Amino acid sequence: MPAEFTYRVPSAEEIARITAEANALRARAVRDALKHFAAAFRKVFEAVSEARYNARVYNELQSMDERMLKDIGINRGDIAAVVHGLKTGDADARSGANENIAPAAAAPRPAA
């Protein structure tokens, strides 16, 4: 014999409580999604800003003559590495790079 199935109609208070919980969960999900979207947008904006800055610095260094580059301690072949922070005065002492002009994208120097 099959079991008898009974359906209970929820009260108005139960419906109101469940609806309030659902609304709170939906609001939290939307807030979290917007927070993640804003963080991703910020990262993209910072990356684009850094790329534009690096391009300006690269173009400015490329426009300098050999004497000017030598005065600041870099060779023409070092420009890309200097702009992208791969080469600083401390990181490559043989180049004679000037410590006073470390690139903006360079990693912070370790404490001595």
C-alpha positions in Angstrom: 0.0 0.0 0.0 1.3 3.4 -0.9 2.0 5.9 1.9 -0.5 8.7 2.1 0.9 12.1 1.2 -0.4 15.2 2.9 0.5 18.8 1.9 0.8 21.5 4.5 0.2 25.0 3.5 2.9 27.4 5.0 1.6 30.2 7.2 1.9 33.8 6.2 4.7 34.3 8.8 6.7 31.4 7.2 6.3 32.8 3.8 7.4 36.2 5.0 10.5 34.8 6.7 11.5 32.7 3.7 11.0 35.7 1.4 13.1 37.9 3.7 15.9 35.3 3.8 15.8 35.0 0.0 16.0 38.8 -0.4 18.9 39.0 2.0 20.8 36.2 0.2 20.2 37.9 -3.2 21.4 41.3 -1.9 24.6 39.6 -0.5 25.2 37.8 -3.8 24.8 41.0 -5.9 27.0 42.9 -3.5 29.7 40.3 -3.7 29.5 40.1 -7.5 29.8 43.9 -7.7 32.8 43.9 -5.3 34.6 41.3 -7.5 33.7 43.2 -10.7 35.1 46.4 -9.2 38.3 44.6 -8.1 38.8 43.2 -11.6 38.1 46.5 -13.2 40.7 48.2 -10.9 43.3 45.6 -11.9 42.7 46.2 -15.6 42.8 49.9 -15.1 46.1 49.7 -13.2 47.6 47.4 -15.8 46.6 49.8 -18.7 47.9 52.8 -16.8 51.2 51.1 -16.1 51.5 50.0 -19.8 50.9 53.6 -20.9 53.4 54.9 -18.5 56.0 52.3 -19.6 55.4 53.2 -23.2 56.0 56.9 -22.5 59.2 56.2 -20.6 60.4 53.8 -23.3 59.7 56.3 -26.1 61.4 59.1 -24.1 64.5 56.9 -23.5 64.6 55.8 -27.2 64.5 59.5 -28.2 67.8 60.2 -26.3 71.1 60.1 -28.0 73.9 57.7 -26.8 75.6 60.4 -24.7 72.5 61.1 -22.8 71.9 57.4 -22.2 75.5 57.0 -21.0 75.0 59.9 -18.6 72.2 58.1 -16.9 74.0 54.8 -16.9 72.2 52.7 -19.5 72.8 51.4 -22.9 70.3 51.5 -25.8 69.9 47.7 -25.5 69.0 48.0 -21.8 66.1 50.4 -22.3 63.3 47.7 -22.4 64.7 46.0 -19.3 65.0 49.3 -17.4 61.5 50.3 -18.4 60.0 47.0 -17.2 61.9 47.0 -14.0 64.0 44.0 -14.9 67.2 46.0 -14.5 68.1 48.6 -11.8 71.3 50.1 -10.6 71.8 47.4 -7.9 70.6 44.5 -10.0 73.2 44.9 -12.7 76.3 46.8 -11.3 78.4 46.1 -14.5 76.1 48.4 -16.5 77.0 51.4 -14.3 73.3 52.3 -13.9 72.6 55.4 -11.8 70.8 54.4 -8.6 68.9 57.7 -8.5 66.8 56.8 -11.6 65.3 53.5 -10.7 62.3 52.8 -12.9 58.8 53.1 -11.5 58.0 49.5 -12.1 61.1 48.2 -10.3 60.7 45.8 -7.4 61.5 47.3 -4.0 65.1 46.9 -2.9 65.7 44.4 -0.1 66.7 45.8 3.3 70.5 45.6 4.0 
